[in-house]
Amino acid sequence: MLLRTPHVLETKNLHQKSLRCKSVLKYDIVVIGGGIIGTAIAKTLKEKMKKPKIALLEKEEALARHQSSHNSQVLHAGIYYRTNSLKAKLCVEGAQLIYDYCSVKKIPVKRYGKLIIASDTLDKYRLKELYKQGLRNKVPGIELLDWESVTKIQPYCRGLQALWSPNSGNVNWEVVTKSFGQDFENEGGDIFFGFEAKCVKESGEASHPVLIKSDKEASFLAKYVVTCLGLYSGALFDPEKDKGYENVSLRVNYYTLNPRLNRFVKTNIYAIPHIDMPFIGIHFSPTVGGEVLLGPSAVPALKLDSYDKSAIDVTYIRSKIFSKNVGFLFLKNLQTCLHQVTEAVSCDFRTAVLNKYLPMISKNDILPGPTALQGQIVTKDGEFVDDFLFDIFEGKGIHKRIINCRFVPSPGATSSLAIANMVHDKIRKVDGFGG
């Protein structure tokens, strides 16, 4: 199930560029991956660097088919992320860029704000630490509120204290991604659907040293390549072997609130995030389309890229879920992992967790919702990687021509335009293309 807003973005259909059998197409820059990160990068490069010939390659028949359209639709403010991390810097910068972009393009976006709720004494201490971190990250407008002040924003919620983030919002990221794609084409960029890159290697050609091949006979030659492969971020270069990383996929299950209760959710409501897993935690999120999302629960997916609950990939399970990295992770976070599994399978347990914040919800008010897949990277020490990872012109040979967006989870969508600006600056330093 995809989350879609009833407000349809009025753009032309993206033009399908055709590939002739055995054709070899030459481009100055090739971006691989038509999710929000790849599309934002392609758009930004083409807008800021008019001369280079740029192509965007996407294996599906449309943009934003995966994580960019399967998510909570939240526009993050930048509170949760370690100070001086790429996540903190790029999220705060990116949030304002997205608000500005949506205003210009008239894409529906709502600044609903976010309340992060403390329910006990320990939560109150952690809330203060989050507040301090938010201030260090220069998140605009955040406040620590007593409960009387909270009830003026969210009258029906339970708790002791809250951190208020007025700059948090909600937007349909699929709509944003497709708008980026339209901008890219309007600037003269070429999008090729149905091309799944299987191999990136040296071409032997001095002017265009990078060769990109798929199962099709057509291929691409490029001077520079930017890869934005989401769940498959390690597939082309396999850096896990060198760095001890394992790419894993979490199945994220959302639920929707019975529409009769939507009036009780006036803003995003979040529980205090897990210390080591800030992407896990109960929240209530009003979408721009009028739904309220509940959850999510996160459990290991049994196949890297399938939204079908019954889909199983034995090879993936054996190599990833039963890997040493993931085993250490489970052992170190056993209570949290069991909590997530219980929440995913038990409606009564799920209801009790939600009732902690909104007591009027019964289990009959928790309706089936969308499913998302969330890519994570687990280190050999059993820890989730907690920041964005980019391999920027690293290594020898053609790797000096490649930027690999290795790991860009949440708040990746919020940060997309800031990431695109960063990638542009890196490419511009090595080749100005005569500009």
N, C-alpha and C positions, 0 to 999 in steps of 0.2 A: 504494500500500500504506500503510495506517495502522498506527501503533504502538499496540497496545492491550495492556493488562494483563489477565490472567485474572481478577483481582479486580474484580468488577462492583460499581459503586457503587449501592446500593439507594436509589433515589429514585423519586418518582412521575414519570411522563412529563410533560414540559413541555406546558402547555396551549396549543393553537393558537388564538390570537385570530383571529376572522374579520373580513374587511373587506367591507363592502357596497359595491356599485357606486355610484360618485359620492359616497360618504360622505366627510365631512371631520371628522376626529377631533381634539379639542383636548386638549393635555397641557401641563403646566407645563414639563416637561423631556423632551426626546426624545434618546435615545442611538442613534446609527446605527452598526451593526457588532456582530455577535454572536461575535466572537473573544474571547480571554481578557481583553483590555484593556477593550473595551466592556462585557462582562458584569460584570467586576469593578467598573467605574465605576457601572453601573446598580444593582448590588446594594448598594454602599456608600452611594450617594445615598439609596436607599430606606430603608436601615437607619438612617441618621443623620438623615434629614429625613423625618419621617413624613407631613407634610401634603401635599407636592407630589404631583401625579399624574404618574407617570413611565412612559414607553414605551421599549422596546428594539426596534429594527427590524433584521431580518436578511434578506438577500436569498436565502439558502439555506433548506432545509427543516429545518435543525437547527443548533445552535450548534457552533462550533469545527470548521468544515469545512475550513479552510485552514491557515495557519501554526500555529494553536493545536493542531492534531493531526498536523502534519507537522514533526517536530523531533527533537532528540536526547534529549529528556526530562531534560536536565540542569538542576538547580537550582543556580544560580551563587552564588558567595560575594561577588564584587565586587573581585577582584584586578586585572583587566585594564584597568580604566577610569580615565581621567585624573582625578587628585585634584581635588575640588570640582566635578566634572561632575555632571550630573543622573544619568547612568548609575551613577556610583560611589555617590552618596548614596541613590538610590532602590533600587538593587540590594541594598545591605547592609541597609537598612531592610526591604525587601520580603522578603528571604530568611527573616528571623525571623517575619514575619507569615504567610508560607506554611507554615512548619513548624508554627506554632501552629494555623493553620486546619486543616491536615491531621490534626493530633492530635485536635482537637475533633470533626471530621467522620469520623474513622477512615478517611481516604483513605491507601492504602499509599504510603509515602515512605521512601526509604532514604538514610541518611547514609553513603554509601560513601566520601566524601572524594575528594580529587583530588591526584594527584602531577603536577607540571609538571616535566618532565625536561630537564636540561642534558646535552648529548652531547659538547660540546667546550668549549674555553677561552672562546670568544666567548659561547656559551650561558650559561656560568657567570657572566659579567659581567652579561648581560641578566637572568639569574635574580635576582641581587642587587638590580638596579634594580626588578624586579617585586616583590620582597619589601618593599623600602622603600615602594613605592607602595601595596602592600597594607596596610602599617602606617599610612600616612597616611590611607588610606580606612577605617581602623578595622575591617578584616576580622578576625573573631574566630579565634584559635587558630592562625594561620599560623606555620610554622617552616621555616627552611632546614636541610636534613638532609644529612649526609654519606652516602656510599653504603651503609655498613654499617647505618645507621639505616633507609635506604630499603628494604633487603632484608627487614627485619622486617615491613614493611607489604606489600610487593610483591616476593616472593622471586625472581620469574622475569624481571624487567625488566632491561634494559641501560641504562647511563648513567654519569655522573660525579657528579652532585649533583641534588637535587630540592627543590622548594618544596612543602610539604605543607599542604593546606587541608582540615582536618577538617569544616568547615561546608558544603562542597560536597555535593550529593546528587542524587538522581534521583527523578522523579515523573512520572506520566502527566498531561500538561497538559490533555488532552481531558477527562479525568475531573474535574479541578479546575474547568475552565470550566463544565461541565454542573452541577456542584454550586453554583457561583456563580449560575447561571440559576435553579436550584431555590430558592435563598435569596431571590432577587429576587421570584419569583412568590409565595413564602410570605409576603413582606412586603406583597403587594398590587400589585406591578408587573405590567405587561402586556407580553408578548412577541408580536411579529408576524413570522412567518416568510413568506418569499416576497415580501418588499417590498424592491425594490432602489431606493434613493434615486438619482434622476437629476438632481434640481435642488433647490437650496436658495436661496430668494429672499424678498424682502419680500412680506408678505401684504396690507399695507394695513390691517390690523386692529390697533388700538392695544394691546389686551390680549394678543394672541398674534401678535407681529409677524413671526414666521418661518414660511414655508410650505415644506413638504417634499413633493415630487412624485416619482412614479415613472411607468413606462409604463402602470400601472393607473390607473383613473379615481379611485380613492380617494386621499386626501392627508391630511397632518397639519398642524396649526397648533401652534406651540410658543412659549413664552416664552423658553426657552433650548434650545440644541442642543449636543450633544457628538458629534463625529464621530471614529470609530475605524475607518478604512477599509483598513488594512493596505497591500496592494499598490496600492490605488487611492487612497492618501492625498492625492494631488494632483488627483484627478478633478473634485471638485465646485467647487473654488475656483481651481485652476490657478495656484498661487503660483510655479511654476517660472519663468514668464516674468519675474517681478519679481526673483527672487533668483538666477536663473541655475542652477537645479537641474534635474536629470533623474532621474526615477524609473526604475530598472531592476530587473529580476528576475534573480536568480542561480538556476540549477538546481543544487541540492545533492544529490549522490548519496551515500547511505550504503550500507554493506555490513554483513553479519552474519557473525560468527565461527562456524565449525563448532562445534556444541554440545559436542563432545568436548574442546574446548580452553577452554571457558568457565571451568574451574577455575583457569586461569592468570591470569585477570583479576579481582583482588580489590577493585579500586578504579578510579575514573576515572584514566586515564593520558593526559596531554596533552603534546604537543610544545611547545616555546617558541613563543608566538604571533608571527605576522608583525608587525613594528613598525607598519606603516600599515594592516594588514588583520587585526586581532586575531580576527575571526570565521573566519579561514582557518588551518588547521593540523590535523595528524593527531591524532586521539584515539581512545581505546578507552573505551566507556561501557557499563557493565552496567545494564540496564533493570530496573524493578521486576517486569517480566513474565518475567525469566530469560534474555533474549537479551543478547548483547554486540554493540553497534554499533561499526563500524569506519569510519574516514574522518573527515570527508567530503571529496570533491572538489567544487569550486565553479566552474562555467562559466556564461557568459551563457545565459539561457533564450531560446528563439526565439519565445516567446509569453509575455505577461505573467503569465497565470494558469493555464497548463495543466500538468498533471503527466504528460501523454502525451509521450514522447520524440519522437514524429513530428510533433507539432503545430507549425505554423509560421504566424506572422502577419507577412506582408511589410511591412505598414504599421508595425508595432511595430519590426521590425528596422531599417527605414529611418530612422525618427524617433528611436529610442533607441540601439540598438547601434551605428549609424553616426553618432551625433551627435558634435559636437566634444568635448563633455565626456568621453564614454566613450573617444574616440580618444586624448585626452591621457592618460587613465588607463592605457590599454594601453601607450602609449609610455613612461610613467614607471615602469611595473611589468612590463616585458616578460618578464623572467626568471620572476617569480612567476606571471604569466598562463600562460606556456608550461608551467611545472611543473604547474599545475592541469589543463590540458588533457591533458598526458601521463598524469597520474595517473588521469584519468577514462577514458582509452581503452586504456591499457596495463596488463594484469594483472601482468606481470612487474615493471614499474616500481612499481606499487602495492604489490606484495609486498615489494620491496626497501625501500621507505619504512617499512612496518610492521615488517619484520625489524630495523630499527634499534633498536627498543624491545623487541620480543618475537621472538626468533630462531626459535622453534619453529613459526611459522606458515608454511605452504606456500601456493602460489597456489590449491590445491584446497580450502584451508580458508577462503577468502574467498568467501562466498556472496552472491547478490543480496540487496539490502536495500531499504528504503524510499527514496522520492524526496521532497525538500522543495523549496519555492520560498522564497527569501529576498529580501525587498525591500531595496534599498539606494538611497541618493541620492548622485549624483555631482555635484560642483560644476563650475563653468566652468573651474576650474584643474586638473581631472583628479584630484580628491581625493574619497575617500569621506567623507561627513559622519560624524563620530566620536562624536556625542552624540545623545540624544533631542532631538526638536524638537516644541514645542507652540506653536500660535498661540492665545493666551489673550485673548479679547475684544479682538483687535487690529483696527484699521481703522475704517471709518465704517459708518453704517447698521446693518444687522442683524449685521454682523461683531462689533459690540459685545455681541452676544448669543450668540456661538458660540465654543466651545473646539474647536479642530481638533488632534487628536493626529496631528501631521504625520508623525512618523517615530519609531517605537517598535520597533526591532529587538531582537535579543538584547542584554541580558538582560531583555527586555520582560515575558516570562511571570513570571520571578522577581520583577520589580518591580511586578507588576500591582496588588496591594493598596496598595502605597505610592503608585503613580500615582493610584489611585482616591481615596485620602485627600487628595492634593494637589488634584485636580479638585474634590472636595467643598469644600475650604477656599476655593478661588477663587470658586465659585458662592455660597457662604455669605456671602462678603464683599459681594457685589453685591445679594443678595436672600436674606433669612433665611426667606422664606415664612411669616412670622408665628411662627417658632419661637424 
